[in-house]
Amino acid sequence: MGYYLEDTLTGERLPATISRLSRKEVMLISSKQFHFDWSKETRFEVYALRIERSREILGLVSIDYQPANSAVEIRLIANASEHTGKQKRYSRIAGSVFAFVCLKSIEAGFDGFVYLRPKTKIIDHYRSVYGFKYTGFSMITEGHNTELLISKYHEDTDQK
């Protein structure tokens, strides 16, 4: 199945896709819906998570390959505002996006090393839910934790 989201009302698993956005598509992203000015990210790779066969973007991530650090940096990551907190309709959005970035890091030859510079208020959440380690400046995932994120949020259809 690859990525899937879970409908919090019905428990249904909904197949999801993650695809790169064009510069034009990035410029159209609403900062009210996704909490950041995404137009500043046009020189980076921006990816959108959607339910299969839907145009609605549920999650976004901007990444930058950092060969000097042998890592992928998550510059921005966001769920659509209506899919955050206790009232969210779909779960697994951020986890799926994190797993996707981890796979990008592996593809780039960085062994799954990923880092981000989070807002202070979300550090504990990223640590407890996704297993990121806080270094005092950045949060990182690598090695075993990266493998856990991928196995939890990305089903390998070749093994089924």
DRENTORKOL-3810 file (N, C-alpha, C; in nm, 4 decimals):
REM DRENTORKOL-3810
@n.u->0.0822; n.v->-0.1198; n.w->0.0000; ca.u->0.0000; ca.v->0.0000; ca.w->0.0000; c.u->0.0860; c.v->0.1254; c.w->0.0000
@n.u->0.2061; n.v->0.1223; n.w->0.0477; ca.u->0.2863; ca.v->0.2441; ca.w->0.0572; c.u->0.2399; c.v->0.3263; c.w->0.1761
@n.u->0.2096; n.v->0.4516; n.w->0.1520; ca.u->0.1620; ca.v->0.5400; ca.w->0.2589; c.u->0.0105; c.v->0.5288; c.w->0.2691
@n.u->-0.0392; n.v->0.5448; n.w->0.3907; ca.u->-0.1838; ca.v->0.5532; ca.w->0.4078; c.u->-0.2140; c.v->0.6435; c.w->0.5267
@n.u->-0.3317; n.v->0.7012; n.w->0.5227; ca.u->-0.3819; ca.v->0.7813; ca.w->0.6338; c.u->-0.4954; c.v->0.7032; c.w->0.6972
@n.u->-0.5249; n.v->0.7361; n.w->0.8209; ca.u->-0.6359; ca.v->0.6703; ca.w->0.8881; c.u->-0.7434; c.v->0.7735; c.w->0.9172
@n.u->-0.8651; n.v->0.7425; n.w->0.8753; ca.u->-0.9796; ca.v->0.8279; ca.w->0.9034; c.u->-1.0123; c.v->0.8112; c.w->1.0514
@n.u->-1.0040; n.v->0.9186; n.w->1.1278; ca.u->-1.0232; ca.v->0.9090; ca.w->1.2728; c.u->-1.1686; c.v->0.8821; c.w->1.3107
@n.u->-1.2616; n.v->0.9035; n.w->1.2180; ca.u->-1.4030; ca.v->0.8772; ca.w->1.2467; c.u->-1.4415; c.v->0.7323; c.w->1.2184
@n.u->-1.3877; n.v->0.6761; n.w->1.1113; ca.u->-1.4289; ca.v->0.5417; ca.w->1.0695; c.u->-1.3216; c.v->0.4350; c.w->1.0908
@n.u->-1.1963; n.v->0.4779; n.w->1.1093; ca.u->-1.0859; ca.v->0.3831; ca.w->1.1208; c.u->-1.0377; c.v->0.3309; c.w->0.9862
@n.u->-1.0999; n.v->0.3765; n.w->0.8783; ca.u->-1.0639; ca.v->0.3307; ca.w->0.7441; c.u->-0.9225; c.v->0.3752; c.w->0.7066
@n.u->-0.8495; n.v->0.2858; n.w->0.6403; ca.u->-0.7165; ca.v->0.3174; ca.w->0.5868; c.u->-0.7335; c.v->0.3702; c.w->0.4450
@n.u->-0.6795; n.v->0.4885; n.w->0.4209; ca.u->-0.6926; ca.v->0.5516; ca.w->0.2901; c.u->-0.5552; c.v->0.5651; c.w->0.2262
@n.u->-0.5313; n.v->0.5000; n.w->0.1127; ca.u->-0.4015; ca.v->0.5113; ca.w->0.0467; c.u->-0.3680; c.v->0.6575; c.w->0.0172
@n.u->-0.2415; n.v->0.6924; n.w->0.0381; ca.u->-0.1969; ca.v->0.8302; ca.w->0.0186; c.u->-0.0769; c.v->0.8331; c.w->-0.0752
@n.u->-0.0581; n.v->0.9467; n.w->-0.1392; ca.u->0.0563; ca.v->0.9671; ca.w->-0.2274; c.u->0.1313; c.v->1.0924; c.w->-0.1845
@n.u->0.2598; n.v->1.0937; n.w->-0.2149; ca.u->0.3431; ca.v->1.2111; ca.w->-0.1894; c.u->0.4115; c.v->1.2450; c.w->-0.3204
@n.u->0.3943; n.v->1.3694; n.w->-0.3648; ca.u->0.4521; ca.v->1.4102; ca.w->-0.4928; c.u->0.5104; c.v->1.5508; c.w->-0.4822
@n.u->0.6099; n.v->1.5742; n.w->-0.5669; ca.u->0.6764; ca.v->1.7041; ca.w->-0.5675; c.u->0.5862; c.v->1.8074; c.w->-0.6341
@n.u->0.5849; n.v->1.9268; n.w->-0.5758; ca.u->0.5072; ca.v->2.0365; ca.w->-0.6311; c.u->0.5931; c.v->2.1208; c.w->-0.7243
@n.u->0.5301; n.v->2.1773; n.w->-0.8252; ca.u->0.5990; ca.v->2.2710; ca.w->-0.9138; c.u->0.6135; c.v->2.4053; c.w->-0.8414
@n.u->0.6983; n.v->2.4906; n.w->-0.8939; ca.u->0.7166; ca.v->2.6250; ca.w->-0.8365; c.u->0.5818; c.v->2.6977; c.w->-0.8307
@n.u->0.5043; n.v->2.6871; n.w->-0.9385; ca.u->0.3737; ca.v->2.7527; ca.w->-0.9451; c.u->0.2807; c.v->2.7008; c.w->-0.8353
@n.u->0.2796; n.v->2.5697; n.w->-0.8150; ca.u->0.1945; ca.v->2.5108; ca.w->-0.7108; c.u->0.2369; c.v->2.5577; c.w->-0.5717
@n.u->0.3678; n.v->2.5686; n.w->-0.5497; ca.u->0.4179; ca.v->2.6155; ca.w->-0.4199; c.u->0.3708; c.v->2.7585; c.w->-0.3944
@n.u->0.3737; n.v->2.8413; n.w->-0.4970; ca.u->0.3324; ca.v->2.9814; ca.w->-0.4821; c.u->0.1836; c.v->2.9945; c.w->-0.4460
@n.u->0.1052; n.v->2.8935; n.w->-0.4756; ca.u->-0.0392; ca.v->2.8979; ca.w->-0.4489; c.u->-0.0781; c.v->2.8467; c.w->-0.3101
@n.u->0.0185; n.v->2.7959; n.w->-0.2333; ca.u->-0.0123; ca.v->2.7402; ca.w->-0.1014; c.u->-0.0540; c.v->2.8515; c.w->-0.0057
@n.u->-0.1622; n.v->2.8292; n.w->0.0639; ca.u->-0.2146; ca.v->2.9266; ca.w->0.1601; c.u->-0.1368; c.v->2.9202; c.w->0.2915
@n.u->-0.0796; n.v->3.0336; n.w->0.3315; ca.u->-0.0071; ca.v->3.0366; ca.w->0.4595; c.u->-0.1041; c.v->3.0229; c.w->0.5767
@n.u->-0.2305; n.v->3.0588; n.w->0.5575; ca.u->-0.3297; ca.v->3.0410; ca.w->0.6644; c.u->-0.3573; c.v->2.8928; c.w->0.6879
@n.u->-0.3617; n.v->2.8164; n.w->0.5809; ca.u->-0.3915; ca.v->2.6740; ca.w->0.5930; c.u->-0.2690; c.v->2.5934; c.w->0.6354
@n.u->-0.1486; n.v->2.6401; n.w->0.5976; ca.u->-0.0274; ca.v->2.5627; ca.w->0.6251; c.u->0.0753; c.v->2.6370; c.w->0.7103
@n.u->0.0363; n.v->2.7438; n.w->0.7775; ca.u->0.1115; ca.v->2.8058; ca.w->0.8870; c.u->0.2450; c.v->2.8712; c.w->0.8529
@n.u->0.2893; n.v->2.8671; n.w->0.7300; ca.u->0.4166; ca.v->2.9274; ca.w->0.6921; c.u->0.4012; c.v->2.9967; c.w->0.5574
@n.u->0.4971; n.v->3.0829; n.w->0.5248; ca.u->0.5024; ca.v->3.1452; ca.w->0.3928; c.u->0.5806; c.v->3.0516; c.w->0.3009
@n.u->0.5096; n.v->2.9647; n.w->0.2334; ca.u->0.5726; ca.v->2.8622; ca.w->0.1498; c.u->0.6351; c.v->2.9202; c.w->0.0238
@n.u->0.5988; n.v->3.0432; n.w->-0.0144; ca.u->0.6582; ca.v->3.1035; ca.w->-0.1342; c.u->0.8091; c.v->3.1216; c.w->-0.1192
@n.u->0.8583; n.v->3.1235; n.w->0.0037; ca.u->1.0026; ca.v->3.1354; ca.w->0.0283; c.u->1.0755; c.v->3.0032; c.w->0.0040
@n.u->1.0020; n.v->2.8966; n.w->-0.0220; ca.u->1.0604; ca.v->2.7630; ca.w->-0.0375; c.u->1.0768; c.v->2.7201; c.w->-0.1833
@n.u->1.0548; n.v->2.8100; n.w->-0.2776; ca.u->1.0551; ca.v->2.7702; ca.w->-0.4188; c.u->1.1904; c.v->2.7207; c.w->-0.4685
@n.u->1.2982; n.v->2.7536; n.w->-0.4013; ca.u->1.4289; ca.v->2.7035; ca.w->-0.4478; c.u->1.4647; c.v->2.5677; c.w->-0.3860
@n.u->1.3742; n.v->2.5143; n.w->-0.3051; ca.u->1.3936; ca.v->2.3833; ca.w->-0.2428; c.u->1.2900; c.v->2.2856; c.w->-0.2981
@n.u->1.3045; n.v->2.1587; n.w->-0.2629; ca.u->1.2060; ca.v->2.0592; ca.w->-0.3053; c.u->1.0895; c.v->2.0611; c.w->-0.2066
@n.u->0.9694; n.v->2.0854; n.w->-0.2581; ca.u->0.8486; ca.v->2.0868; ca.w->-0.1757; c.u->0.7588; c.v->1.9725; c.w->-0.2227
@n.u->0.7154; n.v->1.8931; n.w->-0.1260; ca.u->0.6321; ca.v->1.7761; ca.w->-0.1544; c.u->0.4985; c.v->1.7886; c.w->-0.0814
@n.u->0.3946; n.v->1.7348; n.w->-0.1448; ca.u->0.2601; ca.v->1.7369; ca.w->-0.0880; c.u->0.2091; c.v->1.5952; c.w->-0.0682
@n.u->0.1428; n.v->1.5734; n.w->0.0436; ca.u->0.0770; ca.v->1.4460; ca.w->0.0721; c.u->-0.0720; c.v->1.4639; c.w->0.0469
@n.u->-0.1271; n.v->1.3704; n.w->-0.0279; ca.u->-0.2704; ca.v->1.3715; ca.w->-0.0595; c.u->-0.3255; c.v->1.2298; c.w->-0.0457
@n.u->-0.4541; n.v->1.2204; n.w->-0.0226; ca.u->-0.5216; ca.v->1.0913; ca.w->-0.0347; c.u->-0.5248; c.v->1.0596; c.w->-0.1838
@n.u->-0.4991; n.v->0.9326; n.w->-0.2185; ca.u->-0.4996; ca.v->0.8942; ca.w->-0.3605; c.u->-0.6249; c.v->0.9445; c.w->-0.4300
@n.u->-0.6055; n.v->0.9926; n.w->-0.5515; ca.u->-0.7129; ca.v->1.0436; ca.w->-0.6375; c.u->-0.7822; c.v->1.1670; c.w->-0.5810
@n.u->-0.7147; n.v->1.2399; n.w->-0.4938; ca.u->-0.7697; ca.v->1.3644; ca.w->-0.4402; c.u->-0.6715; c.v->1.4775; c.w->-0.4695
@n.u->-0.7225; n.v->1.5946; n.w->-0.4928; ca.u->-0.6377; ca.v->1.7121; ca.w->-0.5174; c.u->-0.6038; c.v->1.7840; c.w->-0.3870
@n.u->-0.6803; n.v->1.7559; n.w->-0.2809; ca.u->-0.6612; ca.v->1.8270; ca.w->-0.1541; c.u->-0.5274; c.v->1.7905; c.w->-0.0900
@n.u->-0.4483; n.v->1.8925; n.w->-0.0600; ca.u->-0.3204; ca.v->1.8721; ca.w->0.0070; c.u->-0.3456; c.v->1.8664; c.w->0.1574
@n.u->-0.2974; n.v->1.7586; n.w->0.2204; ca.u->-0.3162; ca.v->1.7398; ca.w->0.3645; c.u->-0.1883; c.v->1.7664; c.w->0.4435
@n.u->-0.0739; n.v->1.7494; n.w->0.3790; ca.u->0.0543; ca.v->1.7716; ca.w->0.4452; c.u->0.1565; c.v->1.8219; c.w->0.3457
@n.u->0.2519; n.v->1.9005; n.w->0.3948; ca.u->0.3575; ca.v->1.9569; ca.w->0.3106; c.u->0.4919; c.v->1.9430; c.w->0.3789
@n.u->0.5968; n.v->1.9341; n.w->0.2981; ca.u->0.7326; ca.v->1.9361; ca.w->0.3511; c.u->0.8238; c.v->2.0024; c.w->0.2480
@n.u->0.9169; n.v->2.0820; n.w->0.2972; ca.u->1.0221; ca.v->2.1409; ca.w->0.2147; c.u->1.1535; c.v->2.0813; c.w->0.2623
@n.u->1.2318; n.v->2.0273; n.w->0.1671; ca.u->1.3584; ca.v->1.9645; ca.w->0.2065; c.u->1.4748; c.v->2.0238; c.w->0.1286
@n.u->1.5924; n.v->2.0139; n.w->0.1905; ca.u->1.7164; ca.v->2.0589; ca.w->0.1284; c.u->1.8221; c.v->1.9517; c.w->0.1518
@n.u->1.8828; n.v->1.9063; n.w->0.0453; ca.u->1.9901; ca.v->1.8074; ca.w->0.0571; c.u->2.1162; c.v->1.8772; c.w->0.1063
@n.u->2.1789; n.v->1.8206; n.w->0.2085; ca.u->2.2980; ca.v->1.8782; ca.w->0.2709; c.u->2.4147; c.v->1.7794; c.w->0.2596
@n.u->2.4796; n.v->1.7713; n.w->0.1431; ca.u->2.5898; ca.v->1.6755; ca.w->0.1267; c.u->2.7030; c.v->1.6961; c.w->0.2274
@n.u->2.7304; n.v->1.8197; n.w->0.2649; ca.u->2.8380; ca.v->1.8460; ca.w->0.3617; c.u->2.8075; c.v->1.7834; c.w->0.4976
@n.u->2.6788; n.v->1.7699; n.w->0.5293; ca.u->2.6362; ca.v->1.7093; ca.w->0.6553; c.u->2.5899; c.v->1.5649; c.w->0.6370
@n.u->2.5952; n.v->1.5152; n.w->0.5152; ca.u->2.5434; ca.v->1.3811; ca.w->0.4823; c.u->2.4026; c.v->1.3622; c.w->0.5377
@n.u->2.3175; n.v->1.4603; n.w->0.5093; ca.u->2.1824; ca.v->1.4595; ca.w->0.5655; c.u->2.0847; c.v->1.5320; c.w->0.4739
@n.u->1.9576; n.v->1.5079; n.w->0.5003; ca.u->1.8509; ca.v->1.5871; ca.w->0.4407; c.u->1.7943; c.v->1.6747; c.w->0.5516
@n.u->1.7848; n.v->1.8037; n.w->0.5239; ca.u->1.7254; ca.v->1.8978; ca.w->0.6195; c.u->1.5783; c.v->1.9172; c.w->0.5851
@n.u->1.4941; n.v->1.9040; n.w->0.6857; ca.u->1.3537; ca.v->1.9419; ca.w->0.6706; c.u->1.3467; c.v->2.0900; c.w->0.7049
@n.u->1.3217; n.v->2.1719; n.w->0.6046; ca.u->1.3153; ca.v->2.3167; ca.w->0.6257; c.u->1.1808; c.v->2.3563; c.w->0.6882
@n.u->1.0743; n.v->2.3016; n.w->0.6324; ca.u->0.9395; ca.v->2.3248; ca.w->0.6849; c.u->0.8601; c.v->2.1959; c.w->0.6717
@n.u->0.7732; n.v->2.1735; n.w->0.7677; ca.u->0.6793; ca.v->2.0611; ca.w->0.7603; c.u->0.5495; c.v->2.1088; c.w->0.8243
@n.u->0.4368; n.v->2.0758; n.w->0.7611; ca.u->0.3090; ca.v->2.1209; ca.w->0.8170; c.u->0.1948; c.v->2.0321; c.w->0.7705
@n.u->0.1013; n.v->2.0105; n.w->0.8605; ca.u->-0.0281; ca.v->1.9524; ca.w->0.8258; c.u->-0.1211; c.v->2.0682; c.w->0.7921
@n.u->-0.2196; n.v->2.0430; n.w->0.7081; ca.u->-0.3240; ca.v->2.1426; ca.w->0.6870; c.u->-0.3862; c.v->2.1729; c.w->0.8228
@n.u->-0.4205; n.v->2.2982; n.w->0.8462; ca.u->-0.4665; ca.v->2.3411; ca.w->0.9788; c.u->-0.5847; c.v->2.2592; c.w->1.0302
@n.u->-0.6707; n.v->2.2121; n.w->0.9405; ca.u->-0.7865; ca.v->2.1334; ca.w->0.9848; c.u->-0.7498; c.v->1.9892; c.w->1.0201
@n.u->-0.6241; n.v->1.9533; n.w->1.0014; ca.u->-0.5804; ca.v->1.8167; ca.w->1.0321; c.u->-0.4716; c.v->1.8160; c.w->1.1393
@n.u->-0.4893; n.v->1.9019; n.w->1.2380; ca.u->-0.3983; ca.v->1.9060; ca.w->1.3525; c.u->-0.4800; c.v->1.8957; c.w->1.4808
@n.u->-0.4150; n.v->1.8567; n.w->1.5862; ca.u->-0.4809; ca.v->1.8523; ca.w->1.7164; c.u->-0.5803; c.v->1.7391; c.w->1.7314
@n.u->-0.6558; n.v->1.7460; n.w->1.8379; ca.u->-0.7495; ca.v->1.6386; ca.w->1.8728; c.u->-0.8678; c.v->1.6264; c.w->1.7765
@n.u->-0.9016; n.v->1.7331; n.w->1.7069; ca.u->-1.0177; ca.v->1.7317; ca.w->1.6179; c.u->-0.9843; c.v->1.6926; c.w->1.4743
@n.u->-0.8614; n.v->1.6492; n.w->1.4480; ca.u->-0.8209; ca.v->1.6180; ca.w->1.3107; c.u->-0.9031; c.v->1.5028; c.w->1.2532
@n.u->-0.9276; n.v->1.5088; n.w->1.1248; ca.u->-1.0035; ca.v->1.4036; ca.w->1.0559; c.u->-0.9142; c.v->1.2853; c.w->1.0204
@n.u->-0.7893; n.v->1.3142; n.w->0.9801; ca.u->-0.6983; ca.v->1.2076; ca.w->0.9380; c.u->-0.5740; c.v->1.2052; c.w->1.0251
@n.u->-0.5304; n.v->1.0858; n.w->1.0607; ca.u->-0.4050; ca.v->1.0704; ca.w->1.1345; c.u->-0.2989; c.v->1.0136; c.w->1.0403
@n.u->-0.1743; n.v->1.0160; n.w->1.0836; ca.u->-0.0585; ca.v->0.9624; ca.w->1.0120; c.u->-0.0029; c.v->1.0573; c.w->0.9059
@n.u->-0.0480; n.v->1.1813; n.w->0.9022; ca.u->0.0010; ca.v->1.2742; ca.w->0.7999; c.u->0.1492; c.v->1.3036; c.w->0.8220
@n.u->0.1843; n.v->1.3592; n.w->0.9365; ca.u->0.3244; ca.v->1.3957; ca.w->0.9619; c.u->0.4150; c.v->1.2731; c.w->0.9616
@n.u->0.3710; n.v->1.1642; n.w->1.0212; ca.u->0.4525; ca.v->1.0428; ca.w->1.0232; c.u->0.4836; c.v->0.9925; c.w->0.8834
@n.u->0.3849; n.v->0.9974; n.w->0.7952; ca.u->0.4071; ca.v->0.9553; ca.w->0.6567; c.u->0.5076; c.v->1.0463; c.w->0.5877
@n.u->0.4955; n.v->1.1755; n.w->0.6127; ca.u->0.5894; ca.v->1.2705; ca.w->0.5522; c.u->0.7305; c.v->1.2489; c.w->0.6071
@n.u->0.7436; n.v->1.2272; n.w->0.7377; ca.u->0.8761; ca.v->1.1986; ca.w->0.7949; c.u->0.9363; c.v->1.0726; c.w->0.7313
@n.u->0.8578; n.v->0.9676; n.w->0.7173; ca.u->0.9077; ca.v->0.8439; ca.w->0.6558; c.u->0.9527; c.v->0.8694; c.w->0.5123
@n.u->0.8772; n.v->0.9495; n.w->0.4402; ca.u->0.9127; ca.v->0.9848; ca.w->0.3028; c.u->1.0490; c.v->1.0538; c.w->0.2978
@n.u->1.0713; n.v->1.1491; n.w->0.3871; ca.u->1.1994; ca.v->1.2209; ca.w->0.3893; c.u->1.3128; c.v->1.1264; c.w->0.4284
@n.u->1.2874; n.v->1.0366; n.w->0.5210; ca.u->1.3890; ca.v->0.9368; ca.w->0.5577; c.u->1.4280; c.v->0.8526; c.w->0.4366
@n.u->1.3298; n.v->0.8128; n.w->0.3574; ca.u->1.3589; ca.v->0.7362; ca.w->0.2358; c.u->1.4379; c.v->0.8199; c.w->0.1355
@n.u->1.4066; n.v->0.9486; n.w->0.1253; ca.u->1.4831; ca.v->1.0388; ca.w->0.0384; c.u->1.6288; c.v->1.0448; c.w->0.0836
@n.u->1.6510; n.v->1.0481; n.w->0.2142; ca.u->1.7866; ca.v->1.0514; ca.w->0.2681; c.u->1.8630; c.v->0.9239; c.w->0.2321
@n.u->1.7961; n.v->0.8110; n.w->0.2420; ca.u->1.8596; ca.v->0.6839; ca.w->0.2050; c.u->1.8927; c.v->0.6832; c.w->0.0557
@n.u->1.7969; n.v->0.7264; n.w->-0.0275; ca.u->1.8195; ca.v->0.7325; ca.w->-0.1724; c.u->1.9384; c.v->0.8220; c.w->-0.2076
@n.u->1.9584; n.v->0.9286; n.w->-0.1295; ca.u->2.0676; ca.v->1.0232; ca.w->-0.1547; c.u->2.2020; c.v->0.9724; c.w->-0.1025
@n.u->2.2006; n.v->0.8578; n.w->-0.0347; ca.u->2.3246; ca.v->0.8027; ca.w->0.0191; c.u->2.3618; c.v->0.8562; c.w->0.1560
@n.u->2.2628; n.v->0.9130; n.w->0.2276; ca.u->2.2877; ca.v->0.9720; ca.w->0.3596; c.u->2.2459; c.v->0.8799; c.w->0.4737
@n.u->2.2201; n.v->0.7538; n.w->0.4447; ca.u->2.1879; ca.v->0.6520; ca.w->0.5459; c.u->2.0683; c.v->0.6874; c.w->0.6339
@n.u->1.9742; n.v->0.7652; n.w->0.5801; ca.u->1.8543; ca.v->0.7972; ca.w->0.6567; c.u->1.8705; c.v->0.9088; c.w->0.7574
@n.u->1.9818; n.v->0.9814; n.w->0.7528; ca.u->2.0038; ca.v->1.0922; ca.w->0.8463; c.u->1.9209; c.v->1.2117; c.w->0.8011
@n.u->1.8347; n.v->1.2591; n.w->0.8907; ca.u->1.7443; ca.v->1.3711; ca.w->0.8645; c.u->1.7467; c.v->1.4620; c.w->0.9861
@n.u->1.7437; n.v->1.5927; n.w->0.9622; ca.u->1.7355; ca.v->1.6850; ca.w->1.0755; c.u->1.6426; c.v->1.8010; c.w->1.0442
@n.u->1.5973; n.v->1.8657; n.w->1.1503; ca.u->1.5124; ca.v->1.9839; ca.w->1.1391; c.u->1.5350; c.v->2.0724; c.w->1.2600
@n.u->1.4974; n.v->2.1984; n.w->1.2458; ca.u->1.5064; ca.v->2.2945; ca.w->1.3560; c.u->1.3628; c.v->2.3314; c.w->1.3948
@n.u->1.3108; n.v->2.2653; n.w->1.4967; ca.u->1.1683; ca.v->2.2809; ca.w->1.5301; c.u->1.1398; c.v->2.4037; c.w->1.6153
@n.u->1.0128; n.v->2.4401; n.w->1.6157; ca.u->0.9655; ca.v->2.5376; ca.w->1.7132; c.u->0.9766; c.v->2.4720; c.w->1.8505
@n.u->1.0091; n.v->2.5496; n.w->1.9517; ca.u->1.0291; ca.v->2.4968; ca.w->2.0868; c.u->0.9088; c.v->2.4166; c.w->2.1353
@n.u->0.7881; n.v->2.4634; n.w->2.1066; ca.u->0.6688; ca.v->2.3980; ca.w->2.1616; c.u->0.6425; c.v->2.2587; c.w->2.1041
@n.u->0.7094; n.v->2.2219; n.w->1.9960; ca.u->0.6822; ca.v->2.0911; ca.w->1.9347; c.u->0.7943; c.v->1.9900; c.w->1.9583
@n.u->0.9006; n.v->2.0303; n.w->2.0243; ca.u->1.0151; ca.v->1.9417; ca.w->2.0493; c.u->0.9726; c.v->1.8139; c.w->2.1206
@n.u->0.8988; n.v->1.8264; n.w->2.2296; ca.u->0.8576; ca.v->1.7073; ca.w->2.3056; c.u->0.7700; c.v->1.6143; c.w->2.2221
@n.u->0.6846; n.v->1.6725; n.w->2.1396; ca.u->0.5975; ca.v->1.5923; ca.w->2.0527; c.u->0.6810; c.v->1.5122; c.w->1.9526
@n.u->0.7753; n.v->1.5762; n.w->1.8861; ca.u->0.8605; ca.v->1.5063; ca.w->1.7887; c.u->0.9447; c.v->1.3987; c.w->1.8568
@n.u->0.9857; n.v->1.4246; n.w->1.9790; ca.u->1.0661; ca.v->1.3272; ca.w->2.0536; c.u->0.9804; c.v->1.2063; c.w->2.0922
@n.u->0.8634; n.v->1.2322; n.w->2.1511; ca.u->0.7828; ca.v->1.1213; ca.w->2.2037; c.u->0.7079; c.v->1.0440; c.w->2.0953
@n.u->0.6593; n.v->1.1120; n.w->1.9931; ca.u->0.5784; ca.v->1.0445; ca.w->1.8911; c.u->0.6634; c.v->0.9864; c.w->1.7782
@n.u->0.7674; n.v->1.0601; n.w->1.7369; ca.u->0.8450; ca.v->1.0179; ca.w->1.6198; c.u->0.9879; c.v->0.9745; c.w->1.6524
@n.u->1.0289; n.v->0.9847; n.w->1.7776; ca.u->1.1600; ca.v->0.9355; ca.w->1.8180; c.u->1.2784; c.v->1.0224; c.w->1.7811
@n.u->1.2532; n.v->1.1464; n.w->1.7411; ca.u->1.3638; ca.v->1.2365; ca.w->1.7091; c.u->1.4437; c.v->1.2672; c.w->1.8352
@n.u->1.5732; n.v->1.2879; n.w->1.8197; ca.u->1.6607; ca.v->1.3281; ca.w->1.9306; c.u->1.6870; c.v->1.4773; c.w->1.9190
@n.u->1.6843; n.v->1.5453; n.w->2.0336; ca.u->1.7114; ca.v->1.6891; ca.w->2.0352; c.u->1.8574; c.v->1.7118; c.w->2.0704
@n.u->1.9273; n.v->1.7882; n.w->1.9876; ca.u->2.0702; ca.v->1.8128; ca.w->2.0089; c.u->2.0975; c.v->1.9469; c.w->2.0746
@n.u->1.9934; n.v->2.0212; n.w->2.1084; ca.u->2.0099; ca.v->2.1550; ca.w->2.1629; c.u->1.9892; c.v->2.2620; c.w->2.0573
@n.u->2.0023; n.v->2.2236; n.w->1.9320; ca.u->1.9819; ca.v->2.3171; ca.w->1.8210; c.u->1.8886; c.v->2.2564; c.w->1.7164
@n.u->1.9093; n.v->2.1298; n.w->1.6897; ca.u->1.8309; ca.v->2.0588; ca.w->1.5887; c.u->1.7725; c.v->1.9318; c.w->1.6485
@n.u->1.6774; n.v->1.8762; n.w->1.5768; ca.u->1.6276; ca.v->1.7431; ca.w->1.6083; c.u->1.6705; c.v->1.6533; c.w->1.4942
@n.u->1.7124; n.v->1.5311; n.w->1.5287; ca.u->1.7634; ca.v->1.4397; ca.w->1.4272; c.u->1.6966; c.v->1.3032; c.w->1.4377
@n.u->1.6941; n.v->1.2361; n.w->1.3245; ca.u->1.6629; ca.v->1.0938; ca.w->1.3219; c.u->1.7671; c.v->1.0280; c.w->1.2334
@n.u->1.8073; n.v->0.9099; n.w->1.2740; ca.u->1.9067; ca.v->0.8329; ca.w->1.1993; c.u->1.8960; c.v->0.6877; c.w->1.2423
@n.u->1.9689; n.v->0.6033; n.w->1.1737; ca.u->1.9827; ca.v->0.4638; ca.w->1.2141; c.u->1.8526; c.v->0.3933; c.w->1.2461
@n.u->1.8481; n.v->0.3356; n.w->1.3654; ca.u->1.7344; ca.v->0.2530; ca.w->1.4071; c.u->1.6036; c.v->0.3323; c.w->1.4077
@n.u->1.6061; n.v->0.4564; n.w->1.4545; ca.u->1.4821; ca.v->0.5345; ca.w->1.4578; c.u->1.4295; c.v->0.5605; c.w->1.3171
@n.u->1.5196; n.v->0.5885; n.w->1.2233; ca.u->1.4779; ca.v->0.6070; ca.w->1.0844; c.u->1.4112; c.v->0.4804; c.w->1.0321
@n.u->1.4701; n.v->0.3663; n.w->1.0618; ca.u->1.4107; ca.v->0.2383; ca.w->1.0199; c.u->1.2719; c.v->0.2199; c.w->1.0805
@n.u->1.2562; n.v->0.2577; n.w->1.2071; ca.u->1.1254; ca.v->0.2462; ca.w->1.2726; c.u->1.0215; c.v->0.3359; c.w->1.2059
@n.u->1.0601; n.v->0.4596; n.w->1.1754; ca.u->0.9667; ca.v->0.5516; ca.w->1.1094; c.u->0.9212; c.v->0.4955; c.w->0.9747
@n.u->1.0164; n.v->0.4464; n.w->0.8978; ca.u->0.9823; ca.v->0.3923; ca.w->0.7661; c.u->0.8921; c.v->0.2699; c.w->0.7801
@n.u->0.9254; n.v->0.1789; n.w->0.8705; ca.u->0.8435; ca.v->0.0571; ca.w->0.8830; c.u->0.7043; c.v->0.0869; c.w->0.9380
@n.u->0.6923; n.v->0.1884; n.w->1.0210; ca.u->0.5613; ca.v->0.2226; ca.w->1.0774; c.u->0.4719; c.v->0.2962; c.w->0.9774
@n.u->0.5305; n.v->0.3857; n.w->0.8985; ca.u->0.4495; ca.v->0.4740; ca.w->0.8142; c.u->0.4532; c.v->0.4435; c.w->0.6647
@n.u->0.5362; n.v->0.3499; n.w->0.6227; ca.u->0.5419; ca.v->0.3150; ca.w->0.4803; c.u->0.5402; c.v->0.1640; c.w->0.4668
@n.u->0.4303; n.v->0.1117; n.w->0.4172; ca.u->0.4190; ca.v->-0.0325; ca.w->0.3977; c.u->0.4859; c.v->-0.0699; c.w->0.2671
@n.u->0.5813; n.v->-0.1603; n.w->0.2734; ca.u->0.6531; ca.v->-0.2067; ca.w->0.1551; c.u->0.5644; c.v->-0.3042; c.w->0.0803
@n.u->0.5114; n.v->-0.2607; n.w->-0.0329; ca.u->0.4183; ca.v->-0.3445; ca.w->-0.1088; c.u->0.4877; c.v->-0.4645; c.w->-0.1717
@n.u->0.6199; n.v->-0.4610; n.w->-0.1859; ca.u->0.6926; ca.v->-0.5751; ca.w->-0.2420; c.u->0.6932; c.v->-0.6942; c.w->-0.1465
@n.u->0.6745; n.v->-0.6693; n.w->-0.0173; ca.u->0.6795; ca.v->-0.7763; ca.w->0.0819; c.u->0.5434; c.v->-0.8402; c.w->0.1058
@n.u->0.4402; n.v->-0.7910; n.w->0.0451; ca.u->0.3047; ca.v->-0.8420; ca.w->0.0684; c.u->0.2699; c.v->-0.9527; c.w->-0.0272
END
